[in-house]
């Protein structure tokens, strides 16, 4: 035995009969000495508290086998003593233990599950379930389902009202047809989470207690749901039930839809079916005040009427909403829409004049290399604040890094004259060259140093 171990045993024998402070037990359970931890873990098994139980769970992953054996014995003592409130309060620590890799701790979850599935403690588990979230809530829900199969419908009603959408979705997987459960299922058709709504719709169609009219109304609502995943499920069910979706869409286009959520869903259905009679509806939605509606209209326009979407994409590049402008840039970047140089430059100028410099600089990426340099220099000439100038200079620096001297040799005389005029018109040309490092690159083609204007 090492000197440290002998010293610890001597101190233990000299203090036999004394009650150690509670704080020292937790401190000793994390001591560097394995003998100290083992003794502390055995003492923790006599304490029926949440802190003691969590400390025991931590030592189940100890690197010393003897400490782990002591922790298993202390855990058995805690579980046999019937400390259900302590176990319920320590479930997060239990899941932290499960994620550890020193050993397989699945057996601990099985022991705790056997304790919590006892019908005598169902009310305590149910009370904890209503306030839990994440892994803890899902674990407790499964324990409630296993503890009393006859009360599964009531358990589903509790899950349908839970604040965690993963629990509501798990409840749908364990759905049990009954009168209160059907009411809860109907409420989940309008759940904030799209995955819950789509699963609820599928279960409703397979539920024997649902009427044909109820299924039809739920299907029609889901066909114009704002979520694409819900619409896809509804379309699949419509094909399975031989529902004429095109006729439904035609009727909806004639109705007066003003809600943004309804407009988004209807535009999504138009894009999916590529309805050729919806041009006026898309054009009106593209001028809506809601940015999400405009983005959905732009997507439907490009997908359904790509040949006439050039002007719409050009307008969207300068949209005040970053969502709409980003979608327009994606269409141009993928090659879905080809814009002229004048349209791109106009979008850059509009964005910069309205204070959206980041969008303006992002739009310049669609210009040819030398045209982009000319537009960036024009943006720099219009930037007069200490906030906007560094952004344009950073964009120019990126242009220089992506353009080597060999590429600069390919510049034409006309481009050289235009770029030289731009550089000559800048108020501080020396500062520009120093910041973005353009002097060496421009000197290779005779654009540096700039010529001084003759008086």
VEXDREN-2710 file (C-alpha; in Angstrom, 1 decimal):
% VEXDREN-2710
k/r/px/py/pz
1/UNK/0.0/0.0/0.0
2/UNK/1.3/3.5/-0.9
3/UNK/2.1/6.1/1.7
4/UNK/-1.0/8.1/0.7
5/UNK/-3.2/5.1/1.3
6/UNK/-1.7/4.4/4.7
7/UNK/-2.1/8.1/5.7
8/UNK/-5.7/8.0/4.7
9/UNK/-6.4/4.8/6.7
10/UNK/-4.7/6.3/9.7
11/UNK/-6.9/9.4/9.5
12/UNK/-10.0/7.2/9.0
13/UNK/-9.2/5.1/12.1
14/UNK/-8.4/8.1/14.3
15/UNK/-11.8/9.7/13.3
16/UNK/-13.9/6.5/13.7
17/UNK/-17.3/7.3/15.2
18/UNK/-17.3/10.9/14.1
19/UNK/-20.0/12.0/11.6
20/UNK/-18.3/13.5/8.6
21/UNK/-19.8/16.7/7.1
22/UNK/-22.1/16.2/4.2
23/UNK/-20.1/18.5/2.0
24/UNK/-16.9/16.4/2.6
25/UNK/-18.7/13.3/1.3
26/UNK/-19.3/14.8/-2.1
27/UNK/-15.8/16.2/-2.2
28/UNK/-14.3/12.9/-1.3
29/UNK/-16.4/11.1/-4.0
30/UNK/-14.3/13.1/-6.5
31/UNK/-11.0/12.7/-4.7
32/UNK/-7.9/11.7/-6.7
33/UNK/-7.4/8.6/-4.4
34/UNK/-9.5/5.6/-5.4
35/UNK/-9.7/4.4/-1.7
36/UNK/-11.2/7.7/-0.8
37/UNK/-13.7/7.7/-3.6
38/UNK/-14.8/4.1/-2.8
39/UNK/-15.4/4.9/0.9
40/UNK/-17.3/8.1/0.0
41/UNK/-19.5/6.2/-2.5
42/UNK/-20.5/3.7/0.1
43/UNK/-21.5/6.5/2.4
44/UNK/-23.5/8.2/-0.3
45/UNK/-25.6/5.0/-0.6
46/UNK/-27.1/5.8/2.8
47/UNK/-28.2/9.3/1.8
48/UNK/-31.6/9.4/0.1
49/UNK/-31.0/12.8/-1.7
50/UNK/-30.8/13.9/-5.3
51/UNK/-27.2/15.1/-4.9
52/UNK/-26.1/11.8/-3.5
53/UNK/-27.9/9.8/-6.2
54/UNK/-26.3/12.0/-8.9
55/UNK/-22.9/11.5/-7.3
56/UNK/-23.4/7.7/-7.4
57/UNK/-24.4/7.9/-11.0
58/UNK/-21.2/9.8/-11.8
59/UNK/-19.0/7.2/-10.1
60/UNK/-20.7/4.4/-12.1
61/UNK/-18.4/5.6/-14.8
62/UNK/-15.3/5.7/-12.6
63/UNK/-12.0/4.5/-14.0
64/UNK/-11.3/2.3/-10.9
65/UNK/-13.2/-1.0/-11.0
66/UNK/-13.5/-1.2/-7.2
67/UNK/-15.2/2.3/-7.2
68/UNK/-17.7/1.2/-9.8
69/UNK/-18.5/-1.9/-7.8
70/UNK/-19.2/0.2/-4.7
71/UNK/-21.3/2.6/-6.9
72/UNK/-23.4/-0.4/-8.1
73/UNK/-24.0/-1.5/-4.5
74/UNK/-25.0/2.0/-3.5
75/UNK/-27.3/2.4/-6.5
76/UNK/-29.1/-0.9/-5.5
77/UNK/-29.5/0.4/-2.0
78/UNK/-31.1/3.7/-3.3
79/UNK/-33.4/1.9/-5.7
80/UNK/-34.6/-0.6/-3.1
81/UNK/-35.3/2.1/-0.6
82/UNK/-38.0/3.4/-2.9
83/UNK/-36.6/6.9/-3.5
84/UNK/-38.8/7.6/-6.5
85/UNK/-38.8/11.4/-6.1
86/UNK/-35.0/11.3/-5.9
87/UNK/-34.8/9.2/-9.1
88/UNK/-37.2/11.5/-11.0
89/UNK/-35.2/14.5/-10.1
90/UNK/-32.0/12.9/-11.2
91/UNK/-33.1/11.7/-14.7
92/UNK/-30.9/14.3/-16.5
93/UNK/-27.9/12.9/-14.7
94/UNK/-29.0/9.4/-15.7
95/UNK/-29.0/10.4/-19.4
96/UNK/-25.6/12.0/-19.0
97/UNK/-24.3/8.7/-17.7
98/UNK/-25.9/6.8/-20.7
99/UNK/-23.8/9.0/-23.1
100/UNK/-20.5/8.0/-21.4
101/UNK/-18.3/5.5/-23.1
102/UNK/-16.4/3.7/-20.4
103/UNK/-19.0/0.9/-20.2
104/UNK/-22.5/-0.1/-21.1
105/UNK/-24.9/1.7/-18.8
106/UNK/-28.1/0.5/-20.4
107/UNK/-28.7/-1.7/-17.4
108/UNK/-29.1/1.3/-15.2
109/UNK/-31.9/2.7/-17.4
110/UNK/-33.6/-0.7/-17.2
111/UNK/-33.5/-0.8/-13.4
112/UNK/-34.9/2.7/-13.2
113/UNK/-37.6/1.8/-15.8
114/UNK/-38.7/-1.1/-13.7
115/UNK/-39.0/1.2/-10.7
116/UNK/-41.0/3.9/-12.5
117/UNK/-43.3/1.4/-14.3
118/UNK/-44.8/0.4/-11.0
119/UNK/-48.5/1.4/-11.0
120/UNK/-48.2/2.6/-7.4
121/UNK/-45.9/5.5/-8.5
122/UNK/-47.8/6.4/-11.7
123/UNK/-49.1/9.7/-10.3
124/UNK/-45.6/10.8/-9.4
125/UNK/-44.2/9.9/-12.8
126/UNK/-47.2/11.7/-14.5
127/UNK/-46.6/14.9/-12.6
128/UNK/-42.9/14.9/-13.5
129/UNK/-43.7/14.1/-17.1
130/UNK/-45.9/17.2/-17.5
131/UNK/-42.9/19.5/-16.7
132/UNK/-40.1/17.5/-18.3
133/UNK/-38.6/18.1/-21.7
134/UNK/-36.4/16.3/-24.2
135/UNK/-35.0/12.8/-23.4
136/UNK/-36.5/12.9/-19.9
137/UNK/-40.0/13.6/-21.1
138/UNK/-39.9/10.9/-23.8
139/UNK/-38.5/8.4/-21.3
140/UNK/-41.3/9.2/-18.8
141/UNK/-43.9/8.9/-21.5
142/UNK/-42.8/5.4/-22.4
143/UNK/-42.8/4.5/-18.8
144/UNK/-46.4/5.7/-18.5
145/UNK/-47.4/3.7/-21.5
146/UNK/-45.8/0.6/-20.1
147/UNK/-47.2/1.0/-16.6
148/UNK/-50.9/0.8/-17.6
149/UNK/-52.0/-0.3/-21.0
150/UNK/-55.6/0.4/-20.3
151/UNK/-54.9/4.1/-19.6
152/UNK/-53.0/4.6/-22.9
153/UNK/-55.7/6.8/-24.3
154/UNK/-55.4/9.2/-21.3
155/UNK/-51.6/9.1/-21.7
156/UNK/-51.9/10.2/-25.3
157/UNK/-54.1/13.1/-24.3
158/UNK/-51.4/14.2/-21.9
159/UNK/-48.8/13.9/-24.6
160/UNK/-50.9/15.8/-27.1
161/UNK/-50.9/18.8/-24.7
162/UNK/-47.2/18.6/-23.9
163/UNK/-45.0/21.6/-24.6
164/UNK/-42.3/19.5/-26.3
165/UNK/-43.2/18.7/-29.9
166/UNK/-41.1/15.6/-29.9
167/UNK/-43.3/14.2/-27.1
168/UNK/-46.4/15.1/-29.1
169/UNK/-45.0/13.3/-32.1
170/UNK/-44.1/10.3/-30.0
171/UNK/-47.6/10.3/-28.6
172/UNK/-49.0/10.0/-32.1
173/UNK/-46.9/6.9/-32.7
174/UNK/-48.6/5.4/-29.6
175/UNK/-52.0/6.6/-30.6
176/UNK/-54.9/4.6/-29.2
177/UNK/-58.4/5.2/-30.7
178/UNK/-60.9/6.5/-28.1
179/UNK/-63.2/9.4/-27.7
180/UNK/-60.9/11.7/-25.8
181/UNK/-57.9/10.6/-27.9
182/UNK/-59.8/11.5/-31.1
183/UNK/-60.4/15.0/-29.8
184/UNK/-56.7/15.3/-29.0
185/UNK/-55.8/14.0/-32.5
186/UNK/-58.0/16.7/-34.1
187/UNK/-56.2/19.4/-32.1
188/UNK/-52.8/18.2/-33.4
189/UNK/-54.0/18.8/-37.0
190/UNK/-53.3/22.5/-36.3
191/UNK/-50.1/21.9/-34.2
192/UNK/-47.3/24.6/-34.7
193/UNK/-44.9/21.9/-35.7
194/UNK/-45.2/20.6/-39.3
195/UNK/-44.0/17.1/-38.6
196/UNK/-46.7/16.7/-35.9
197/UNK/-49.4/18.0/-38.4
198/UNK/-48.3/15.6/-41.1
199/UNK/-48.3/12.6/-38.8
200/UNK/-51.7/13.5/-37.3
201/UNK/-53.2/13.8/-40.8
202/UNK/-51.9/10.3/-41.7
203/UNK/-53.3/8.8/-38.5
204/UNK/-56.6/10.5/-39.0
205/UNK/-57.1/8.9/-42.4
206/UNK/-56.4/5.5/-40.9
207/UNK/-58.6/6.0/-37.8
208/UNK/-61.8/4.1/-37.9
209/UNK/-63.7/6.6/-35.8
210/UNK/-63.1/9.5/-38.3
211/UNK/-65.9/10.4/-40.7
212/UNK/-65.4/10.8/-44.4
213/UNK/-66.3/14.5/-44.2
214/UNK/-63.8/15.0/-41.4
215/UNK/-61.0/13.4/-43.5
216/UNK/-62.0/15.5/-46.5
217/UNK/-61.9/18.8/-44.6
218/UNK/-58.5/17.9/-43.0
219/UNK/-57.1/16.9/-46.4
220/UNK/-58.2/20.2/-48.1
221/UNK/-56.7/22.2/-45.2
222/UNK/-53.4/20.3/-45.5
223/UNK/-53.2/20.8/-49.3
224/UNK/-52.7/24.5/-48.7
225/UNK/-50.6/24.1/-45.5
226/UNK/-47.6/26.6/-45.3
227/UNK/-45.3/23.6/-44.8
228/UNK/-44.1/21.7/-47.9
229/UNK/-43.8/18.5/-45.9
230/UNK/-47.5/18.6/-44.9
231/UNK/-48.5/19.4/-48.5
232/UNK/-46.6/16.4/-49.8
233/UNK/-48.3/14.1/-47.3
234/UNK/-51.7/15.6/-48.3
235/UNK/-50.9/15.1/-52.0
236/UNK/-50.0/11.5/-51.4
237/UNK/-53.2/10.9/-49.5
238/UNK/-55.2/12.7/-52.2
239/UNK/-53.8/10.4/-54.9
240/UNK/-54.5/7.4/-52.7
241/UNK/-58.1/8.5/-52.2
242/UNK/-58.5/9.6/-55.9
243/UNK/-59.2/13.3/-55.0
244/UNK/-59.1/15.8/-57.9
245/UNK/-56.4/18.2/-56.6
246/UNK/-56.4/20.3/-59.8
247/UNK/-60.1/21.1/-59.4
248/UNK/-59.6/22.0/-55.8
249/UNK/-56.7/24.3/-56.7
250/UNK/-58.8/26.0/-59.4
251/UNK/-61.6/26.7/-56.9
252/UNK/-59.1/28.0/-54.3
253/UNK/-57.6/30.4/-56.9
254/UNK/-61.0/32.0/-57.4
255/UNK/-61.6/32.5/-53.7
256/UNK/-60.4/35.5/-51.7
257/UNK/-57.4/34.3/-49.7
258/UNK/-55.9/37.1/-47.5
259/UNK/-54.1/35.2/-44.7
260/UNK/-50.3/35.0/-45.3
261/UNK/-50.3/31.3/-44.2
262/UNK/-53.0/30.5/-46.7
263/UNK/-51.3/32.4/-49.5
264/UNK/-48.0/30.6/-48.8
265/UNK/-49.6/27.2/-48.9
266/UNK/-51.6/28.0/-52.0
267/UNK/-48.5/29.3/-53.8
268/UNK/-46.6/26.1/-52.8
269/UNK/-49.4/24.0/-54.2
270/UNK/-49.3/26.0/-57.5
271/UNK/-45.6/25.4/-57.7
272/UNK/-46.0/21.7/-57.2
273/UNK/-48.7/21.3/-59.7
274/UNK/-47.3/23.9/-62.1
275/UNK/-50.7/25.3/-62.8
276/UNK/-50.6/27.4/-66.0
277/UNK/-53.8/29.4/-65.1
278/UNK/-52.3/31.0/-61.9
279/UNK/-50.1/33.7/-63.5
280/UNK/-52.3/36.6/-62.3
281/UNK/-52.5/35.1/-58.8
282/UNK/-48.7/34.8/-58.6
283/UNK/-48.1/38.3/-59.9
284/UNK/-50.5/39.7/-57.3
285/UNK/-48.8/37.7/-54.5
286/UNK/-45.4/39.0/-55.6
287/UNK/-46.4/42.5/-54.6
288/UNK/-47.7/41.4/-51.2
289/UNK/-46.4/43.3/-48.1
290/UNK/-45.3/40.0/-46.4
291/UNK/-41.8/39.0/-47.3
292/UNK/-42.5/35.2/-46.9
293/UNK/-45.4/35.5/-49.3
294/UNK/-43.2/37.3/-51.9
295/UNK/-40.6/34.6/-51.6
296/UNK/-43.2/31.9/-52.1
297/UNK/-44.5/33.8/-55.1
298/UNK/-41.1/34.2/-56.6
299/UNK/-40.5/30.5/-56.2
300/UNK/-43.8/29.6/-57.9
301/UNK/-43.1/32.1/-60.7
302/UNK/-39.7/30.6/-61.5
303/UNK/-40.9/27.0/-61.3
304/UNK/-44.2/27.6/-63.2
305/UNK/-43.4/30.4/-65.7
306/UNK/-39.6/30.4/-66.0
307/UNK/-39.7/32.0/-69.4
308/UNK/-41.2/35.2/-68.1
309/UNK/-39.5/35.2/-64.6
310/UNK/-36.5/37.3/-65.7
311/UNK/-38.0/40.6/-64.6
312/UNK/-39.4/39.2/-61.4
313/UNK/-36.0/37.9/-60.4
314/UNK/-34.3/41.1/-61.3
315/UNK/-36.8/43.0/-59.1
316/UNK/-36.3/40.5/-56.3
317/UNK/-32.5/41.1/-56.3
318/UNK/-33.2/44.5/-54.9
319/UNK/-36.1/43.5/-52.5
320/UNK/-35.9/45.0/-49.0
321/UNK/-36.2/41.5/-47.5
322/UNK/-33.0/39.5/-47.2
323/UNK/-35.0/36.3/-47.6
324/UNK/-36.5/37.3/-51.0
325/UNK/-33.1/38.8/-52.3
326/UNK/-31.3/35.6/-51.2
327/UNK/-33.8/33.4/-53.0
328/UNK/-33.4/35.5/-56.2
329/UNK/-29.6/35.2/-56.0
330/UNK/-29.9/31.4/-55.6
331/UNK/-31.9/31.2/-58.9
332/UNK/-29.3/33.3/-60.7
333/UNK/-26.4/31.3/-59.2
334/UNK/-27.9/28.0/-60.2
335/UNK/-28.4/29.2/-63.8
336/UNK/-32.2/29.0/-63.6
337/UNK/-32.5/32.6/-64.7
338/UNK/-30.0/34.6/-66.8
339/UNK/-29.9/38.3/-66.3
340/UNK/-28.3/41.0/-68.3
341/UNK/-25.5/43.2/-67.1
342/UNK/-27.8/46.2/-66.9
343/UNK/-30.3/44.4/-64.7
344/UNK/-27.6/43.3/-62.3
345/UNK/-26.0/46.7/-62.1
346/UNK/-29.4/48.3/-61.5
347/UNK/-30.0/45.9/-58.6
348/UNK/-26.6/46.8/-57.2
349/UNK/-27.3/50.5/-57.4
350/UNK/-30.7/50.2/-55.9
351/UNK/-29.5/48.1/-53.0
352/UNK/-26.6/50.5/-52.2
353/UNK/-28.8/53.6/-52.5
354/UNK/-31.4/52.1/-50.1
355/UNK/-28.7/51.2/-47.5
356/UNK/-28.4/47.5/-48.3
357/UNK/-24.7/47.4/-49.1
358/UNK/-24.2/43.7/-48.2
359/UNK/-26.9/42.7/-50.7
360/UNK/-25.3/45.0/-53.3
361/UNK/-21.9/43.4/-52.9
362/UNK/-23.4/39.9/-53.0
363/UNK/-25.2/40.8/-56.3
364/UNK/-21.9/41.8/-58.0
365/UNK/-20.8/38.1/-58.0
366/UNK/-22.9/37.5/-61.1
367/UNK/-21.0/40.0/-63.2
368/UNK/-18.0/39.1/-65.4
369/UNK/-14.7/39.7/-63.6
370/UNK/-13.8/43.1/-65.1
371/UNK/-17.3/44.4/-65.0
372/UNK/-17.4/43.4/-61.3
373/UNK/-14.2/45.4/-60.7
374/UNK/-15.7/48.4/-62.3
375/UNK/-19.0/48.1/-60.3
376/UNK/-17.0/47.6/-57.1
377/UNK/-15.0/50.7/-57.8
378/UNK/-18.2/52.6/-58.4
379/UNK/-19.6/51.4/-55.1
380/UNK/-16.4/52.5/-53.3
381/UNK/-16.7/56.0/-54.9
382/UNK/-20.3/56.2/-53.5
383/UNK/-19.3/55.0/-50.0
384/UNK/-18.5/57.9/-47.8
385/UNK/-18.9/56.5/-44.3
386/UNK/-16.5/54.6/-42.1
387/UNK/-19.0/51.8/-41.9
388/UNK/-19.5/51.1/-45.6
389/UNK/-16.0/51.8/-47.0
390/UNK/-14.3/48.8/-45.2
391/UNK/-17.0/46.5/-46.7
392/UNK/-16.3/47.6/-50.2
393/UNK/-12.6/47.5/-49.7
394/UNK/-12.9/43.9/-48.4
395/UNK/-14.8/43.0/-51.5
396/UNK/-12.1/44.5/-53.7
397/UNK/-9.5/42.6/-51.8
398/UNK/-11.3/39.4/-52.5
399/UNK/-11.5/40.3/-56.2
400/UNK/-7.7/40.9/-56.2
401/UNK/-7.0/37.6/-54.4
402/UNK/-9.0/35.8/-57.0
403/UNK/-7.3/37.6/-59.9
404/UNK/-3.7/36.8/-60.6
405/UNK/-1.3/38.9/-62.7
406/UNK/-1.6/36.4/-65.5
407/UNK/-5.3/37.0/-65.7
408/UNK/-4.8/40.7/-65.6
409/UNK/-2.8/40.5/-68.8
410/UNK/-6.0/39.5/-70.6
411/UNK/-7.6/43.0/-70.1
412/UNK/-8.7/44.8/-73.2
413/UNK/-7.9/48.4/-74.1
414/UNK/-11.6/49.4/-73.5
415/UNK/-11.6/47.8/-70.1
416/UNK/-8.3/49.4/-69.2
417/UNK/-9.6/52.8/-70.1
418/UNK/-12.8/52.3/-68.0
419/UNK/-11.0/51.0/-65.0
420/UNK/-8.3/53.6/-65.2
421/UNK/-11.0/56.3/-65.3
422/UNK/-12.7/54.8/-62.2
423/UNK/-9.4/54.7/-60.3
424/UNK/-8.5/58.2/-61.3
425/UNK/-11.9/59.4/-60.0
426/UNK/-11.3/58.0/-56.5
427/UNK/-10.6/60.5/-53.8
428/UNK/-7.8/58.6/-52.1
429/UNK/-6.2/56.3/-54.6
430/UNK/-3.0/55.7/-52.6
431/UNK/-5.0/54.5/-49.6
432/UNK/-7.0/52.1/-51.8
433/UNK/-3.8/50.6/-53.2
434/UNK/-2.4/50.1/-49.7
435/UNK/-5.5/48.6/-48.3
436/UNK/-6.5/46.1/-51.0
437/UNK/-3.0/45.5/-52.4
438/UNK/-3.9/46.4/-56.0
439/UNK/-0.9/48.4/-56.9
440/UNK/1.2/45.4/-58.0
441/UNK/-1.5/43.8/-60.0
442/UNK/-2.5/47.0/-61.8
443/UNK/1.1/48.0/-62.4
444/UNK/1.4/44.8/-64.5
445/UNK/-1.0/46.2/-67.0
446/UNK/0.0/49.8/-66.9
447/UNK/-2.9/51.1/-64.6
448/UNK/-0.5/52.0/-61.8
449/UNK/0.6/54.5/-60.7
450/UNK/-2.5/56.5/-61.8
451/UNK/-1.9/59.4/-64.0
452/UNK/-2.4/62.8/-62.4
453/UNK/-5.0/65.0/-64.0
454/UNK/-3.3/67.8/-65.9
455/UNK/-4.4/71.3/-65.0
END
